[in-house]
Amino acid sequence: MRSLIWVFAGLLLTGCANTWSAKVSSFEFWPENTMGQTYRIEPGPAQAGKIEYESIADTVRAAMGPTGLVEGAENARFIVHLDYSDQNKKGWAQRFADPYVDGWGPFWPGWGGYMGYYGGWGGGIYYSPRVVNVPVEYKEYSLSVLILDTTQDNKEVYRATAVTDDDGRGLLAEMASLAQAIFEDFPGSNGQVREVKIKRK
C-alpha cells in the first residue's frame, strides 16, 4: 500500500512538471491597425549596457514576434520598457508526514469502512498518508513590460506583469517563459488577470 501511494504521488509530480504556469495581469489601450508598426526596447539608466538585461530583452523580442510589430530604429512608433526581478520568498507547502520527525508514522488513522473481498461491507480503521504544512523558502520571478506610443505623445498603451515561482530552470529560462506568457493573446482585455499555462517541450 505504501509503495502504491508513493508511486501515485510521483506520477502526479511528473505530470505537473510538464506544464509551466504564471499569473499575468495586464492593462491596455491598444490602438488599431498596428500591424507592421515599429518598436524599440529602451533600457533605463541602470540597465544600459548590462549583459543580463540585453539577454532578457532578447527573450522579449522573441515573444513580441507574433504581435505583428517589427523592431525599428530611433524613430520607432512604440517604445518598450521592461523590468524584472528574482526575489527570495517564504511560504508554506504541503508534504507527506515524516514518521521520524512528525510522529504517527507516514499514515494517519481514520474511521471508515471498506468493501470485503466478497463484496460485503466491513467497518473499522483505515490508514491514509498524513499531510502536514511545512515552512519553505522559494524564489519568485517577475517580468513587467510597458509600451508607450510616440504618436500619442508617449501615451501608455500597454502594461503587463507576469509572476511565477522558481522551478529550477534559472533566470533566463524563466524570463523567456514569462515574456511568452505576457504576449500570449496580446493585447488581451484591459484590467485582466489570468493564469497562463505553457506546455514544456
N, C-alpha and C positions, 0 to 999 in steps of 0.2 A: 504493500500500500504506500509506504514511504517513498519507494522508488518511483512509482507511478505519479505521485504528486509532484516530485521534483522534476521529472521529465516533462510533465504538463506545464509547469512554471517555466522551464527552459524554452519550450515551444512558444509560449506567449511572448517571452522576451525577444526571441528570434524574429517573430512576426512584427513586433513593434519596431525593431531595429531597421526594417526595410523601408520605413516611412519617416521622413523628417517633417517637422511642423513648426510654424511660427505664428505669433499673433501680430496682425498688421492693422494699424489704424491709419486712415487716410482722409485728407480734405482736398477738394478740388473745385476749381472754377475754370475748367479747361476750355480754351477757345476751339471753335470749329475749324475744319479744313487745315489741319496742321501737317498732313502727310507730306513728307519730303522737306519740311522745315528744318533748320539747323539749330544745333545746341553746342554749348561748350561747357566743360566742367571747370569750375573756377575754385581753386583752393583758397582757404583762409590764410592769413599771415603766418600762423603757426604750422600750417600744413604744407606750404610751398616747398618743393624740393625734397620732401621726405619720401624715401623709397617705399615704406609701408603704405603711406597714403596713396601713392601712384598705383601700387598693386591693387588696392581696394577700388580705386577709381576705375581700373580696367574691368573689374567684375561688374561695376555699374554700367559701363559702356556696353558690355556684352548683353546685360539684361535689358537695356533700352532698345536693342535691335528691333524687336517685334512692334515697338510703338510707332514705327514709321519715321521717326526723327533721325536726322543724319548729323554726325559730328562735323562742325564747321570751325571757321577761324574766329578772329576777334569780333567780326560783325555778325555773329550768330544771333538768331532771334531769341533763343532761350538760354538762360544762364542756370547751370545746375550746381548747387552746393550740396555737399554731403558731410555727415559727421558720423562717427562710430565709436563704440566703446566695448570693453570687456571688463565686467565688474565681478568681484567675488561676493557671493550672497550666502546667506544662511537660511535654512528652512527645515521642513520635516518630510520624511519619507516613510513608507510602509515596507516592512520586510517580514519574512517568517521568523518566529522566535528562535533564538539560540538557546538550546537546552542547558548550556553551561553558564550562560550569562543571565538569561531571563527567567530560568526556572521552569517547572512544569513540563519540561521536555518539549520536543518540536510539535506535539499535538495537544490540542485543547479539548477537554472533555465537554460533552453537552448531552442533553436528554433528547431522545427521539426514538424512532422506530426503524425497522428495516424489513425488507422482504426476504423471507426464508428461501432456502434452496428450492422447496417445492411450492413456492408461491404464497405461503402463509405469512401473516404479519406478526412480527415479534417486537416487543418494546425493549428498551434498555439504554445503555450509554453508547454513544458513538464518538469517534475522535476525528477532529479536523485540524489542519495546520493553524496554529495560533499566529495572528498578525499583530505586530507591535509598531508603534510610531517611534522613530529614532531621529535625532538631530543630524543634519547633513550640511556640508558646505559644497557649493557648486559655483560655476561661472556662468554669468548671463551675458549674452552678446546682443548688441542692438545696432541698428543702422538707420539713419534718418536721411531723407532726400528732400531737398527744397528746390523748386523750379520757379524762376522768375521770367516774365515776358517783357522783353525790352520794347516791344511795340505798344505796350500799355504802361509806359513809364516804370518799368521794373516791378510791375504788379505781381504779387504772389499768386500763382495759378495752380500749384500742386505742392502738397506737403504730405509725407508719409513716414511712418516709423514702423520697423519690424523688430520683434524681440523673440529670442529663442534661448534655450538652455544648452549648455555645453554637452556635446556627445562624443568628445574626444578627437574630433577631426582637425582642430586647430583654427586659428583666427581667419586665415584667408579662405578656407573652405566654408566656414560658417558665413562669412560675409558674402561670398558668391551665392549661397542659398538664400540669404536674406534679401539680396538685390533681386534675385529671381522672384521671390515672394512679393516684393513691393510692386514690381511691374507686371505681375500676373493680373489679367483683366483690367489693364490700365485704360482710363484713369479711375474706373470704379465709380462709386457713389459718394457724394460729399458726406463726411462725418461717419463713414462706415468703419466698423471694427469687425474683423473677420479672422478666422483661422485658416491658414493656407497650408496644405499638405502636399509634399513633393515625394514622389516615389524615387528612391535611390536606385542608381544603375549598378 
